[in-house]
């Protein structure tokens, strides 16, 4: 009898963990595969804990992907009228990728006689330009961050994202110990796949850090708590212990960082539909490749931007080389044969 599907999934995740895959990658894989297996068990009328791998065929996988693609997005539970009719091709592709990796592993380790996901194709993605702020709007966001209950922290969050291109996860997990130099001159960042990179800290970010760190120390003293993360919450929250003896903490969370950025973007009217914190990363990358009006040279080369963003493949950042309509109009009018 073939392995039980859930048991096989846990062994697969264990192997991925041994290979050094990040915790967030494992969580995403587990969520996608276990949810798919749950749908399949309902479809064929067995309990999930009794579902075996050899009961999963290509047709039921196709049905599972179709159900996920059209399933209401839980993020819009309170406002279902705003929910898109279907999940995005990128989100469907991410789920399918997890499924294909799992069944390829199951087949490769002899747990199934054939791979039911081998011939499944990812949905075609529509090519979209990254959503980025113009320099004036980006500076307005930096300034608007000062209007908060903790202006030093919130301004540093925005400035750090705009001047280094850090991901949301990287911002939330950044530690004080990741800062190096005296005065501070670099960040040691652990990105996707636990890959480390060292980023220089621009002058404006150094100034924001110098303003924030004393306020961080003061607030922690007032709350009688310590924190590992660079950014800390304004109020303690329970992170463990019991109801009688709770353990409180103020370490940063992804949701907390995202809330600060979202509030500031809304405040200046720069909130872009479908992109929150990531719009600051896109802005850093897009403006980093834009030619300087005086020198005609961008601040970063493609290779330098690849290293700064922590991308493994150069092709991943090719989208940032797309030009704007205004740049295209200017280039067309400047062409030697365009003059009358």
N, C-alpha and C positions, 0 to 999 in steps of 0.2 A: 504493500500500500504506500502511496506517495506521502510525503511529509505533510503535516497539517500546515495550512498557509500562514497562520499567525506565528507558529513556532519557527518556520523558515524565515519569515520576515525579521524576527528578533535576532536570529543567528546572522542574517545578512547585515543588519544594522551594527551588530557587534563587530563584524569583520571590518565594516567601513570605519568604525571608531578606532579600531586597531591600526588602520591605515592612516590615521591622522585627520580624518574629516572633521570639520568643525561641528560644534554642538547644534548650531542653528541649521546646518545642512541635514544633520540626522533627524532633527525635529520635523523639518519640512518633508523629508522623505517618508518618515513614519506616518505623518498626517495624511499625505497623499495616497500612499499604498494602503493603509488600514481603512481609510474611507472607501476606497475602491473595492477592497475585499468585502467590506460591510454591505455595499450595494449588491455585489455578486451573490453573497450568501442569501440575501433576501430574494433575489431573482430566482434562485434554484431551490429555495425552500429548505435550507439547512441553517443551523445556528453558526455564527461566525467561528466559534471555537472548534467546530467540527468540520469546517470547510477544508478540503485537501487541495493541494496544488493541481492535481490531475483533473479536478472538476472545473478548472478555469480554461476556457477556450477563447479563440479569437473573437467570436461573435459576442460573447458576453462582455468582453473587454470593450468592444466597440460600443455596446449599449451603455456601459458604465461611463465612458467618456462623453457620450451624447447626453446622458442624464446630468453629469456634472456641468457640461457646457450650458445647459438650459436651466439649471437649478437656480432659484432666487439667491442673490448674493446676500449673506447674513449681515454684511456691513450696512445694508440699507433696511434693516428690519424695522426701524422706527419710521423710516420714510420710504416705503416700498415704491412709491411713485417715481422716485429718483433712480431706482435700480435699472441698470442696463438690461436689455432683453436677453443678452447672452454674455457669458464670461469672455474676456478678451482672448484673442489667439495666443498671446504671450502666456496668460495664466493657464490655458488649456495645454499649451506646449510644455509648461513646467510639470504639470501633473503627468502627462504622457511620458516625459523623460524619466521621472521617478519609476513609473510602471515598467518601462522598457529596461532600465538598469536592473531592477529587481528580478524580472523573469529571465534576463540574460544570465544573471548570476545563478539562478535556480537551475537553468539548463546546463550551464557550464560546470556546475558542481554535481551533476547527475541526479538531481531531484525530480526532474521531469524529462520525458522522452523527447519533447519538442518545445520550442519557445513560441507561445501563443501571441506574443507582442512583437515578434521579429519584423513583421511586414506592416505594422501600423505606422502611418506617416503623420508627422507633425502638421498642424494647421499652417496655412500660408499667413505670414505676418505682413501687415501693411507697414511700409516704411514711413516713419514719422520723424520729423526734425525734433531734437531734444527741446523741451520747454525751458527757456532761459530768460533771465532778466537782462534788460539793457543796463549799462553802467549807472545811469542816473537813478533808475529804480532800485538797483542794488545798494547804492549809497543811501537812498531813502530808507531802505530796510535796516541798514546798520544804525541809522540815526533813530528810527522809531523804536528800536529795541531798548533805548534808554528810558522809555516811558513805561515803566513796570514797577512792580514791588521790589524787584531785585535787578536794577538796571545793569550793574556790573556783570552779573552772571549772564543775563539774557543777551547783552551786547556781545559778550565773548562767544556765546553759542553761535550767533549769526555770523560774526566776523570769522570765526574759525572755519565754519563751513564754506564761506565764500572765498577764503584765501588759501585753503588747503584742499578743498573738495572731499572732505571726509564723508563716509557713509553714515547713516543714522546709527547703525550698530556700533560703528567705530567711535562715534561721538559719545554714545551712552556708556561704553566700556572703557573709555580713555581714563587712565589713572594719573595721579600726580607724579608717581614714579616713572611715568612714560615721558615726562619732560626732562630735557637734558641741557646742560650748559649753565653757566653763571656769568653774565645774564643768560636767561633762557634763549636758546637758539634753535632747538630741534625737537621734534616729536618722534617717538618710537611707536609705530602703529601696527597692531595686529589686525589684518584684514581677512577677507574671505579665504577659506582653506587654511587658516592659521598662518598665512604668509605675512612676514614682517617687512616693513619698509620704514625708512627714516626720512622725515620731511623737514625741511628748513622752516622756521617760523618767521614770517615777514614782520617788518617793524610795527605795522598797525596792530598785528595780533600780539606781539610782545607787549605793547602798551596796554591792550585790553586784558592780558594775563596779569600784568603788574597791578592793574586796578582791581581785578577780581579776587586774586588769591588772599589778600588780607581780609576781605569781607567773608570769604569762605571760612577762614580760620576763626573769625569772630563768631559767626553763626553756629559753627560746630561747638564752640565753647559754651555759648548760650544754651544750646540744646543738650549739652552734656553727652554728645555722641561723637563717634569717629566715622570716617567714610574712606573707602578705597578709591572711589571714582573721582575724577577731577570735578565734574559737575555734581551738585547735590540738590536734593529737593528742599523746598521751603518749609515743609512740615514732615515730621517723622511719620512712618507708617509701620505697621506690624509686619515683620518678616519671619517670625518664628515664635517659639515658646508656647505658653499656654494662656488661657483667658485670664488666669490669676497673675501669671508672671510672663507677660508678653515681651518678646525681644523686638526692639524698635530699630529702624534703620533709615538712612536718608540717601543711600546710593542712588545714582541716576538710573532712570529707566528709559527705554525707547519711547514709551508713551509720553513721558514727561518732556523729553527733548522735542518731540514732534509737536506737543501742545504749545510750547514756547514759540517755535518757528511759525506754526499755523496762525497763532494770534497776531504776531508781528506782520505777517504777510497780509492778513485780512485788514489790519489797521491802516496800511498804506495802499490798499486796493491792488496788491500784487499777487493775491491768491490765485494760482493757476489750477483750473479743474484737472483733477487726475494726478496731481503731483504736489507734494508738500515739501518735506525736507529735501527731497531729491532735486527739487528745482534749484537749490543753492549749489549743489554739486554740478549740475548741468551748466549753471551760470559760470562757475569757476572754470570749467573745461572749455566752454564756448568762447568766453572772453580771453582765455589763455592762448587760444589759437588765432584770435582775430588780429590782423596786422595793425601795428601802431600807425596812427595817421602821419607821424613825422618821419619815422624810420622805415615804415613799410614792413617791418619784421614783427612776428608774433612774440609774445613773452616766452612761449614754450614751443619746442619742436614736438613732433608726434611721439618720438621715443621718450622725451622728458615727461610729457603729459601721461603717457602710459605708465611710467614709473610712479608718478605722483598719485595717480588714481588707483594704482594697485591692480591693474588689469594684466592678465596673463598673456593675452593675445593682442597684437597691434590692431588687428581687424576690428576689435570691439570698439575702438574709439574713432574709427573712420567716419562715423556719423557726425562727429563734431567738425569735420572739415567741410560740411555743407555750407554754402554761402547764403546770405539773406537776399531777399528780392532787391533791397536797396543797393547792395553791393553789386548785384548782377546788372542792374540798370546803369550804375556808374561805370562799370567795366565796358558795357556795350557802347555807351556814348563816347568812351575814350578810345575805342578801337580806331586804328588809322583809316579804315575804310568807311567809318560811320559818319565822317564829316562831309557836309555838302560842298 
